[in-house]
């Protein structure tokens, strides 16, 4: 079942003031109905890759990752529609299972029958003029649901929908994402074209952005929590990102990914209004939402080496804890 034409540039905005499981499930379910129904996005028998933002094994009190209740609710909804939910990412530090364990959701997902995977095994794919390793898990999924976290970002201003799909990049022992910051990060636009190209290649059927508690300040990891109180859902990443900008008072013209998307002709043009359904708001919902102090996009070689070392320490620590608990 295809998404109705009228919903292609529609954003379903749902007020959600807490991460109470029933409230989150109800909110996402209502958003899907407003966008034409769950059957427009995934159907019985399909393998549905749910791609949250997992980056470092920290608990849900640190808003660096998609909240566990948002992840769990989406997995439930996929199951209810007869699909097979798969949760996968390639965290900068740790692995998918390690991040989900830190979020306290791993056992509940296993009980629900959710497959948990690392987005590894790269397939070399031509994106924006370069060969990028995209995880075969993402390429082989029947459909992808994108579950980003609303965050200020110290290199790209903010990350809403586009950047989360960068987590489907695999290769170089899990550090290909860091490599592209080094190899492609000298200029912002080429890097953004690659990010947007990856999103287009994988073409998630739906974005549901966790903006219940966002991260302001030095995201994507070291910022502070800020209550926004909304879930943002839609199929057009530009429309979703522009609504997120309105919620937190950012200027879309200041965000490199949105500026580049406009140049590429991706998403709704800036002179077209977005059809917002569901709850209304007076912008901005969060006045004085703290932006991140910008740092260079390009990683240095020592930065990459430090990242590799940190990843090895975390993985070894997780392996030790696993063996100890298994003894």
Secondary structure, DSSP 8 states (H G I E B T S, - for coil): ----GGGTTEEEEEE--S--HHHHHHHHHHHHHHTT-GGGT--TT-EEEEEE---S---TTSTTS--HHHHHHHHHHHHHTT-EEEEEE--SSS-HHHHHHHTT-HHHHHHHT-EEEE--SEEEEEETTEEEEEEHHHHHSSEEEEE-EEEEETTTEEESSGGGGGGGB--TTTTHHHHHHHHHTTSHHHHHHHHHHHHHHH--SEEEEEEEEEEESSTTTS-EEEEEEEEEEES-HHHHHHHHHHHHT--GGG-HHHHHHHHHT-SS-TTS--EEEE----S-SSTT--------SS--HHHHHHHHHHHHHHHHHHHHHHHHHH-
